[in-house]
Amino acid sequence: MRIRKPSRKAHPSGEAQITSLVDIALSLVIFFIVTLPALLESGIFVKAPGVTPVGSTEQVDEFKVAIYLKADGTYLLNEEPIEKEQMGPLIELLLQRSVDKMVVVRADGAVSHGDVVEILDLAKEKKALRLALLRGRPLEEEGS
């Protein structure tokens, strides 16, 4: 049994076959073109109040609609206790009077993400232009 050497005559012109590489490159380009908008458009854009980009001269607007979700299930709208069913009409009323149409939502650590997202969706339904999420702490700890 003889071992044969690979023939150099497999490519008569001496050029490498790159059609498969081109196919892979084009399929990657198409994949990124299709998936890029889905990655950039998440649906909820969050900007922390009080933080401005370096070099920005924009003044941070004060918010007039602040919602606080407590761990015990109570809701505070601008530091006033409120029932969940009353939240929608009152948010709409406050947003009509607001200049910047911003809603700030704060929640304790024990509040489920579903409740927070439900409040964010309600604010968007009531024509809030900007939403902000803050890390929640119990009100008793804020004074210290």
N, C-alpha and C positions, 0 to 999 in steps of 0.2 A: 504494500500500500504506500503510495506516494503522497506527500503533502504538497499541495500546489500553492504557489505564491499568488497573491491577488494580482489581477491583471491591471495594468495601467491604461488599458485601452477601453475601459468602461465609459469614459467621457472623451469622445473623440476630439472635441474642440478644446478641452482643457479647462472648461468653465465649470464652476460648482453649480449644483442644482439648488436654487434659492426660492423656487416657487412655494415650497411648504413654509419657509420662513416668512414670506410675504403674506401668505394666507393667515398665519398666526398673528402677525403684526396688525393686519387689517381687522381681524376679528377682535383683538384687544382694543383697538381704537373704537370700533362700533360699540363694544361693551361699555367703555368709559363714557362715550357720548350718551348712551341710553341711561346709565345709572347715575351720572353726575347731577342732573336736576333733582332726582329723588334724595340724594344726599344733602343737597343745599337747601331744599325746601322742606323743612321739618314741620311747619305749620304753626309753631309757637316760637316767637322770637322774644328773648328775654334780655332786658338791659337793666342792670342794677341801678337804682336811683342813688345819686350822690357820687357816682363814678363817671368821670369824663375822660375821654382819650387824651393822651399827652399832646399838647399843642392846640387843643380845642378851645375856642373862645365861647362856646355855647354854654349858657346858663342852665343849671338843672332846675326844672320846674317843680314847684311843690305840688304834691298830690292832694286831692280832696276826697278820694274814695279809697278807704283802707278797710280791708276785711281781715279779721283775725279768727282763725279756727282753733278752738281750744280742744284739748285732749278729751275733756268730759262731754263733748258733743255740742257745746254752746257756740254761737256765732256772735262776733262783735262787728258792727258796721260803724266805722268812725268812733270806736270805743263805746258804743251803745249796744247793749244786748238786743238781739233780734231773733225772730223765728226764721227758719230756713225758707218757709213759704213766702215770707214778706221780702225776701232778699231781692228778687228780680225787679219788682216795681220800684223799690227804693234805689237800687243801683241805676236804673234808667233815669229816675228823677235827678239823682246827683250828677250823672254824666251829662245831662242836658245843661246843668249849671256850670259844669267844669270847663275850664279853658283848654287844658291839655288832654282831656279825655283819657286819663291814666287811672288804672286800678292796681292797687298794691295788695297782694295776698300774702298773709303770713300764717303759718300753722305750727302747732307744737309738733314735736318729733313723733308722738304717738298717733297722730292723725294719718289716715290712710291716703295714699297718693290719689286714689279714685275720687275722694271728696275734694281734694285740692283741684284736680283737673275739672271736676264738675263745676266748681265755682269759676274757674278760668273760662270754661265754655259759656257759662251764663253771662259773664262779663262781655265776652265777644259778641254774644247774641244781642246784648243791649247796646251795641255800637261803641265799645271801648276801643280806642285806637292803640293804646299801649298797655302792656301788662308787665307787672314786676312781681317777682317772688323774693320774699325775705325769709331768712332762717328765723324760726320762731323761738322765743323764750317766754316762759311765764311772765306775766306783767309784774309780779312781785319782785322778780330778779332785776328788772330794768332800773328800778330806783336806786339800787345799791351800786 
